[in-house]
Structures are given as C-alpha cells and as structure tokens.
C-alpha cells in the first residue's frame, strides 16, 4: 500500500533498524518528521504490525517465545492497565483545579506522602505500580514502549541479545547475551543504539570511586560506566540502562571503540569476570532497561531491580537507618591521620565541647589497629647492609641502635618537600601527601613491628660512665614507618615482661569463640592472669635519646672502663651522625623522585609510553624502592596482625608516643571513659574490608609475613592484576601496593569479621566504618574473579554487622563498584564520593557535585554519606550547606582547636543532634543533564524533604572538576562569573504531582497550589505557585538554602511553617503541623480570649477559631507565613505578647510575578528548653 504523503520510511540513524526490518517484511512504520530526531514514534498501520517471534533465554536456561508487545505476559505477569494514548499528545486533561485542590487538602504530611509513594513502589508484582512508569518490551530487535506508540528506547539490539522474560520485572526489560566468540573472560559488544537527547553517566574514575559525567553523545561515554540515565526528550520521558552482575561476571558500559558515521547512540556493553581463568559463554541477565516520565521513580525502581538480580541488595526504603545519622559527629582522620590515640580522642572532643558542641558520634579512623609490614620491609638499610657485608657484633649493634636517625632525617626532608609540592588530591601520590606532610620531628615514626615482636632497648647513661649491654643478640633490626607515625619514646618493658605479655596474648587467643579467633576483654584478662603476665603500664616519657649501642653489667669505674666508655660514646655519636647524613641524602633522593612522578608519570595519558615504562620499571628494577617508599610513607603495605587495638589505646591518657606492642591495650576502658566524660552516644571504629589495607598477615612462616599473623586465621598473600577497565581510568593501579606487595586474603572472612566485631562490641564500640572495599574485587583477579570474591567478603561483612551491632551501625566506604553496592543487602549507609581533601582547593566543588549526582544511583539502595569536612576552611560554608541538604550524616574532622563554632551551631543543636533531611539529597529535574562544573552557566540545585517542609540547596560549583585525562582535580576557570537560576516549589519533587507526560495536567495542579519559599541567604519570603520561580543569584563558591512549605488554607486563613532562621536546614526543625477549625473550647477563652476592648474577641459564641499547631525542635527565630496577622500566639500553652516575643510584618511577601502579595511573615522567638521541643499555636479568629 502506498505511504501517506506526510509519512517517511525511517532511514539511517537512531530507530532506523525497526522501520527497515518492518518494511522488508511488508509492514509499514513511520517516524516523526519533526526536528526532534531522537524521539520517534512507531505506529502499527491498520493492524498489520506483527511482532517477530523470537526465542529467548530465561534465567533458568529455558527458551520461551517472545510475546507480542501487547501481551502482559511478556513481562512475566499482569501489569496495571494504563489505557491507550500514553503519549503527551493524547493525554486527557486532569480534573478541574478545584477538584485537585480538594485532593491536596486531604493530603497528610510530606513524609507521609513520601512513605506512601515508596510503599507503592515496593508493592510485590511485576507490573509497573507508578502512574509515571512506562512499560517496555522487545519487538523486532528493539526495546520499545508499546503505550507510547512503540517509541524506541534501545534500537538495533545485538543479534545475540535476547529479552529475559522471567527476569524482566515491573515494566523494565532485562537483556541477556550469548558470546559470539565462544568462552571468554571479557566480552565487548555493541548492545544497541540508545534513543536520547542528553545523558548522565555515573562511572568509576578510580578503583574505589565514581563521578558523574554529562554527555551529548555516546562516543564520549567513559569506561566503567555503571549507571546511564537518558533524557529522551526535553522534560521526559526518561530511560535508564543498568549493567548487571550475572554470576561471576560484572557488566559495565562504555563508548564504541570506533566512531562510526550515523551511529551516535551506540553503547558498548562489557562483561568481565576479572580473572583470565573464569570464562563464560552465556549471561541471561546482563543489562536492565527501564523508562518513566519520572526520573526519580525510574531510578529507584530500576536500581532496586538491578540490585535484586545482581546481588540481593534491598531498597533503601526497606532498610533500618542507624540512629547515629541524626547526631553530629567528629572523625579523627584529618585531625590525626593514623597517629590517633586515646589522648587525641579526648583532646578533640574537649575542644568541641568547649565551644558548646557535643558530638553524638565519634569515628575512630585508621590508626587504632595492630599492623605490620612484611619482614623484608622491617629491615633497615643499615641492617640490610650489615647482612650483605656480614657485619656482626658491636658494629652491627651500633648501626641498629642509631637507625632511627636515618629515618627521622629522611622523613623530615620528605615532609618539607610534600608541604611545598602542589597538592594533587585524589591521585596516587596525593593519597600519601597528607601522610608525608605530617612526618618530621613532631610526628616521628615508631619501630616498625607493632605485633609484639620487637626486642626492647634500654638507654645509655653517659653521665654516670655506665654502659648497658644488650641482652638480645638476635635483634634483626627494625626501622620506623611514616604511615603509622608514632614514636616509641621510652624504653619498652624488659624482654622477659614483653615475652610474658606476648605469651599472654597468645594464651588469650587460644580461648576463642567458635570462629577460632578473637577474644573478649574478660577472656583476655583471665588469660593474662593465668599466664602470670604483667599488665602494668608505664606513663609516656619525654622524647627519647637514641638508644645506646651496648648493654653491659654495671661495674666500678676504672681508668680502663672510663676509656672504653669514652670510645664507645665517640663511636656511637659518629655512627649517629653518619645515619643522619645518609637519611638526608635519602630524603632528597625520594623528594626528587616524587617531583618526577608528579609532573611526568601522574598526568600521562593511559597506555602512554611514560605510563607503560613506569609500570614495567615498578614491577622490575624499581620494585624494591617502591615497596620501601610505600612502607615508609603510607600504610598501604601494612597487614593486620591482631584484631585488638594497639598500645595507643591502653589507657585514656595514652598518646601517640605510647609503645604499640609493649603496653597491653584497653580499648574498652578508653571507650567507656569517652562515653562517660563527653556523653558520646555512638563510637565507630575503622577497618578495611580485607582487614587492613594489605589484608591480614599470614601465620605460615614460609609466607611473606613470616608467621606474624593472627592465630586461628588462615591467610595467604595474593597478587592482584587489575582489569583493563580499571587501568584505563587509573593506570597507577599497575604499581599499586596491592599489585607489588600483594594482599593477605583470609580463607574465611566470616572468621575475621566475627573475631574483630566481637572484640569491638565487647569493648563498647557501637559500629564500624569499613573502607577499601573495592580492593577485594581487585584481588579477585587471583582468586576466581572480582565478582565472586566480593560476594564472599560482602556477605560475611553483612552477616557479622547484623549479629554484633544492633541498629545497623556501619558506614560502607571506598565501595563504588557494583560488585560491592549490589551486595549490600541490609547495611544502609555508604560514602557518596571520593574524600573531602582539605589541602586541595580544586577538589571542593567536584566533591559536592559528585555527592549529589552519585546519590541518584546510590540513594535507591543506601543513604549516601557526603563525608566529613572542616568547619574552619575556605569552603566550610559551602560544604556545610551541602551536608545540611544531603540527608546524610553531618560530621567534621577538625583538628582540636580549629573550629568555626558559629557555623557549627547553625548545623548542630545543643544536645548534639542535627536537623537531618529525610531523603538522599539529589539534583532537581532541571539540573540532571547539565554540567554544573564546566558549562560556565549552570548552578547546582539539590532537593530534599523534611517532616513538613521541603528544602532546596543552590550551589555555585563552576570552575574546577575531575579531569579524566590528567586524573586529578583541575581548575579550569580561576574566576567564574556570578550566575543565576530560579527555584520553584516543584523543585522539591515530593511536592510535584505524579508525572505522566501531560503538561496540562501538571499545570492544572500547580495553579491550584501555593507555597511559601524562604531564602536563608537573602532573607526573602516569596509566595509562589508550584511552577513559579524565585530568582537566586550567587557568586562563585557560594550557596543558598531555601525552605519550601505548602500553604494550607482553612476557613479563609492561610498558613505555612518555614522553620528556624538560625539553622541551615531550618525547615527541618518543624517536626509536625496540624490545624483545627471551629468553635473555641472554654479553656481557649481563658488562656487567650480576653477582650481587646471592642468586645468582639471576648466571647466564644460569636467567634470561630482556626488554630495551627506546630511542634518545633530547637530554639531561635521561628518564621512562618500567615495570610493575615494572627489574633493569638501561644508558646507551650502560654500566651505571647506581640512585639515582645513575636512580631508580624505585613507586605513583605513577593509573589512569583514580583508584585506584592497578601499576608506576611510571623517571627516567634523560641527559647531554649531542656528537651528542645516547643509547641507553638497560631490562632486566627473569625466572626459570624
């Protein structure tokens, strides 16, 4: 039949495949001839459309015919009937505004509405439960939306791609794949052509983390893309592509290898096991495809489905949130790095308490554990040289006794160099820069071994002409490490006592639980008593004099002995000076190497000659030097040697100078002291997913660890081989410590976590922060693949946390691989981005952007944690605003005494709680696909919801970004101009009516609603309809936080609570609001019904009262919108005097048009009460 004149057969380009295939079969299809080529509708003509029957693989390996798209069975079950004409052109108008207003009047609180929406999304079944969801199916080699006239979402599917009917659920499509090349460990295929206008990708930029990227074509899609959101047309609909984990294979998305003409939209799906020994040919569930008119509904539904298929992670809305989220926290990391000690905890908390801030949460970060490097790294250069030259006796002891001078000097030089080098935060070198800069005399390093194996040395008293001979002839020599920068500042206990303490520790280790490792505090005390070990601790001494070269029995002074003593002292000082000089030269050489690395290797493109040459050298000639550098300047080659704390936590006053191993730990005593003295409610301790950065030290004497591991835990060193995808985004993984030094992998992670978590629980610790999680996937290359090993470790962690830490107290960190994310079945909090880097100004803006956009993906499964920040920092106000709207925990890592208390008091209430928003903070709809870091014109808007109000944070982040080529944070605009945007009430998506593609329907509801919007920065109160906007203008690096509150109208009275103006998220202070309308109760006339002189207000017969009651948490100035001046204001039942305790200012509200509007603002001065809960009643009276 001839084509109508206004129809064309689809040619090349997106969507052409389906039309050409139908045309060849005699079926007629059409495409729009509009100027929007990315949104083409497919029409069946005169009922002639007959979808191609195809065989597909289900998750059970069976074959089933592909149902026609009109058959609900294509999705494995029934689905909600959406009717015909789902497109925006065919939508019928919604009910009249008056009916919409009536529906709005009956709504509950904002949180109740959100809970209902989330409950609806979790309804069991396979059909879409939201009116915004778009049902998809596969027809003629394309993923299409039948209800949108067969609009193509993903065209030109790979010939080996099939729909998994059984796995497809709730409106989405799950695509399976068969390898066209037989068994393989890695497979790249062009899965299809995506129909889109703009793209947002969340892709890994490091092994550990991911960042957002905005794209206008798929040729620039970054590797390791794990989340791809597509805007198919401006304003929707939206599509999502989520690569899955199928068995031992993890999928990601990337750009095509070659840029082909007319092929924009092509997306490559990569499937890889992470191990060359693990191959596959068939993956029934490789990628999820979904579509919706509501991007947030789409993400929540799609990510939940992807996680359920990939690893069993449950949706965030079904998980228990740890109560620590609602308390202000302090983390020790930036304050002390790994020099953290019990004394440091008290110093930090006392400094905050002195300013009236009382943290409820304390995170003891890296530095509390017992760790060590491998035996070869414990030997100093002097000891190594003595071995090679076969030096023994007194000369050897002289070298070993003065070895600290070598390292102190070299570290001081490196620290000075690091302090003056440009900070490349987030790079490989950048990760060790804070550690290097923290070296030097004030933070000297300890002896290397922290596992109790170091022989003690006593000091030499030269003033009394006495020498002390060594009682340990087999000391192999140890040296300090900069990574754990503590100093053994006093003599250790005599070797016999140390031996008894070690034996007691081993005796305690034998009294184990069913896991075979770990010991409770009570058991440890009993074991020590049984072994007769001394538990006496010594007070920290002054900084040490270098130990003497020999220890001899004290004998009467004679001329001969005096001469011998003088010669010994001279030799000692000469060797000591030589060690200092050698250390200086070593420091200079290391600093030169760092400069070369930072300027030549670090910025080199992946697979460049510089990168390839350095990778080869690092695994060959430079390997010993690299391992020595890692051991000295970082913690990344250290392995766990005990589940117990080190000596820096032996008593509440133990400092960084306390002997790690010679003093028995008493973490339980320290924790109890901290909670009792400072009122801290929750204490978390840090640990790595593999135990520590380099895993667990093996107990086998034949392995690298030399048998210094944890009794009862079988551990073996495994060497990682990064995947090509990881090397593309982070080439330095080729010389990562995990690659060069290996990871100590335990055979059964359940035993490790049960032992560690039982010890922490028995010590009074409430939870854990679990770091370096993606590293387990890296080492999977040597152990059956990353996906398989991560599943084992993540499952063991989830089980142990659930058993030991009531309240689900855990923060997942460095975990942005789907190997980790999709396995978080019950844990509910995860870090949203790379670290807050206080020393790198270029990192502040990208940090906030990454947190906001990553929260789209992460927020479906977890509550994103936007990381600690510093209250006294050039970007402190910007980051404080970001944390206030994030919905996550609010905590800082201030050094003791370095605080901005005015800023902290705007975030933290006197009892240490925070006004936390209720959802993950996410970008508003109009910000989803704009580059808020690089385009020079866009501000970031982040929305969230409180109990009653909504909140929108606006941020000027232009000027710096993560550079994927340079692989570092980069300032590309040193002077970004002032920018403006509009904030609308419907930016708070919880206020927006359900999206269904009908602009007319949304406009009708928007016109029927009014909202009060308060700007904290400008103090401006506006009265707006849902889609009306108020202008916000910001200079670079500034932020504003706006509270949005729906206006309630009752009996001609209008009211909207806005919250406390002295708090960043002031709207979060309003915990509840209700209203009554009718004749006042008799008590009302007593408390507030006295006549005002005109006789109208004195009685209860002729008046009607409308009373708005607010429950407010906190104190300060409470602002509300009122349609007119209230007749009465009550605070906790007592009548307030106008112009004394409250004021009303009419005529200050600007409408969306800029003209004056009715009503004004009510200000009530709330006092500080013991429980911080105030009840405010605003009374309006009318007369009949």
QUIGI-V982698 format. One record per backbone hydrogen bond with DSSP energy under -1.0 kcal/mol. NH is the residue of the N-H (numbers start at 1). CO is the residue of the C=O. If there is no record, write none. Layout:
((NH,CO) (NH,CO))
This chain:
((7,4) (16,13) (19,15) (20,16) (21,17) (22,18) (23,19) (24,20) (25,21) (26,23) (27,22) (39,36) (42,149) (48,45) (56,64) (58,62) (61,58) (64,56) (66,54) (71,68) (74,71) (75,72) (76,73) (86,147) (100,96) (101,97) (102,98) (103,99) (104,100) (105,101) (107,104) (111,947) (113,109) (114,110) (115,111) (116,112) (117,113) (118,114) (119,115) (120,116) (121,117) (122,118) (123,120) (133,130) (134,291) (136,171) (137,144) (139,142) (143,154) (144,137) (145,151) (148,145) (149,146) (150,145) (151,145) (153,143) (154,143) (155,193) (157,141) (158,191) (161,158) (162,176) (164,174) (165,163) (168,164) (170,126) (172,169) (173,289) (175,287) (176,162) (177,283) (179,281) (184,280) (187,271) (189,269) (191,189) (191,267) (193,155) (194,265) (195,153) (197,231) (198,231) (199,215) (200,229) (201,213) (202,227) (203,211) (204,224) (205,209) (206,209) (211,203) (213,201) (215,199) (221,218) (225,253) (226,202) (227,202) (228,241) (229,200) (230,239) (231,198) (232,237) (236,233) (238,292) (239,230) (240,290) (241,228) (242,288) (244,286) (246,249) (249,246) (250,272) (251,244) (252,270) (253,225) (254,268) (263,260) (266,263) (267,192) (268,254) (269,189) (270,252) (271,187) (272,250) (273,185) (278,275) (280,184) (283,177) (286,175) (287,175) (288,242) (289,173) (290,240) (292,238) (293,132) (298,294) (299,295) (300,296) (301,297) (302,298) (303,299) (304,300) (305,301) (306,302) (307,303) (308,304) (309,305) (310,306) (311,307) (312,307) (313,822) (316,860) (318,315) (319,316) (325,322) (326,323) (327,324) (328,912) (329,890) (330,361) (331,892) (332,363) (336,332) (337,333) (339,336) (342,648) (343,654) (345,341) (346,342) (347,343) (348,344) (349,345) (350,346) (351,347) (352,348) (353,349) (354,350) (356,353) (357,352) (360,328) (361,328) (362,682) (363,330) (364,684) (365,363) (372,639) (377,374) (378,375) (384,380) (385,381) (386,382) (387,383) (388,384) (389,385) (391,386) (397,393) (398,394) (399,395) (400,396) (401,397) (402,398) (405,402) (407,403) (408,404) (409,405) (410,406) (411,407) (412,408) (413,409) (414,410) (415,411) (416,412) (417,413) (418,414) (419,415) (427,424) (431,427) (432,429) (436,432) (437,433) (438,434) (439,436) (443,440) (446,484) (465,462) (466,461) (468,550) (469,551) (482,632) (486,484) (489,487) (489,657) (498,494) (499,495) (500,496) (501,497) (502,498) (503,499) (504,500) (505,501) (506,502) (507,503) (508,504) (509,505) (512,510) (516,513) (524,520) (525,521) (526,522) (527,523) (528,524) (529,525) (530,526) (531,527) (533,528) (562,558) (563,559) (564,560) (565,561) (566,562) (567,563) (568,564) (569,565) (570,566) (571,567) (572,568) (573,569) (574,570) (575,571) (576,572) (577,573) (578,574) (579,575) (580,576) (581,577) (582,578) (583,579) (584,580) (585,581) (586,582) (587,583) (588,584) (589,585) (590,586) (591,587) (592,588) (593,589) (594,590) (595,591) (596,592) (597,593) (598,594) (599,595) (600,596) (602,597) (604,601) (608,605) (612,608) (613,609) (614,610) (615,611) (616,612) (617,613) (618,614) (619,615) (622,617) (623,620) (626,622) (627,623) (628,624) (629,625) (630,626) (631,627) (632,628) (633,629) (634,630) (638,635) (639,372) (640,695) (641,370) (646,368) (647,660) (649,646) (650,647) (654,651) (658,655) (666,649) (670,666) (671,667) (672,668) (673,669) (674,670) (675,671) (676,672) (677,673) (678,674) (679,675) (682,360) (684,362) (685,767) (686,364) (687,769) (688,691) (689,771) (691,688) (694,638) (695,692) (696,744) (697,640) (703,700) (706,703) (708,705) (709,698) (713,710) (716,745) (718,743) (720,738) (727,723) (728,724) (729,725) (730,726) (733,730) (734,731) (735,732) (739,736) (740,736) (741,737) (742,737) (743,718) (744,694) (745,716) (745,743) (747,714) (752,748) (753,749) (754,750) (755,751) (756,752) (757,753) (758,754) (759,755) (760,756) (761,757) (762,758) (763,759) (764,761) (765,760) (766,683) (767,683) (768,809) (769,685) (770,811) (771,687) (773,813) (774,814) (776,773) (778,774) (779,775) (781,778) (782,779) (783,780) (785,780) (789,785) (790,786) (791,787) (792,788) (793,789) (794,790) (795,791) (796,792) (797,793) (798,794) (799,795) (800,796) (801,797) (802,798) (803,799) (804,800) (805,801) (808,805) (810,808) (811,768) (812,829) (813,770) (816,208) (820,817) (821,817) (822,818) (823,820) (824,821) (825,823) (830,863) (831,812) (832,865) (840,837) (843,840) (847,843) (848,844) (849,845) (850,846) (851,847) (852,848) (853,849) (854,850) (855,851) (856,853) (858,854) (859,855) (861,858) (862,858) (863,828) (865,830) (876,873) (879,875) (880,876) (881,877) (882,878) (883,879) (884,880) (885,881) (892,329) (893,869) (898,895) (904,900) (905,901) (907,904) (908,904) (909,913) (912,909) (914,326) (916,914) (918,945) (921,886) (922,943) (924,941) (927,924) (930,927) (932,930) (935,931) (940,955) (942,953) (943,922) (944,951) (946,949) (950,1044) (951,944) (952,1042) (953,942) (954,1040) (955,940) (956,1038) (959,933) (961,970) (963,968) (967,963) (968,963) (970,961) (972,959) (973,959) (979,1034) (981,1032) (983,1030) (986,1026) (987,984) (988,985) (989,987) (991,988) (1002,998) (1003,999) (1004,1000) (1005,1001) (1006,1002) (1007,1003) (1011,1024) (1012,1045) (1013,1022) (1014,1043) (1015,1020) (1016,1041) (1019,1015) (1022,1013) (1023,1150) (1024,1011) (1026,1006) (1028,1025) (1030,983) (1032,981) (1034,979) (1037,956) (1038,1035) (1040,954) (1042,952) (1043,1014) (1044,950) (1045,1012) (1047,1010) (1048,1055) (1050,1053) (1053,1050) (1055,1048) (1056,1121) (1058,1119) (1059,1119) (1060,1066) (1061,1117) (1064,906) (1066,1063) (1068,1065) (1069,1066) (1070,1067) (1071,1069) (1071,1111) (1072,1111) (1074,1109) (1076,1107) (1078,1105) (1084,1081) (1086,1082) (1087,1083) (1088,1084) (1104,1182) (1105,1078) (1106,1180) (1107,1076) (1108,1178) (1109,1074) (1110,1176) (1111,1072) (1112,1174) (1113,1069) (1114,1172) (1116,1166) (1118,1164) (1119,1059) (1120,1162) (1121,1056) (1122,1160) (1123,1054) (1127,1179) (1128,1179) (1130,1177) (1131,1134) (1132,1175) (1134,1131) (1136,1129) (1139,1142) (1140,1137) (1141,1137) (1143,1163) (1145,1161) (1147,1159) (1150,1021) (1151,1155) (1154,1151) (1157,1149) (1160,1122) (1161,1145) (1162,1120) (1163,1143) (1164,1118) (1165,1141) (1166,1116) (1174,1112) (1176,1110) (1177,1130) (1178,1108) (1179,1128) (1180,1106) (1182,1104) (1184,1102))
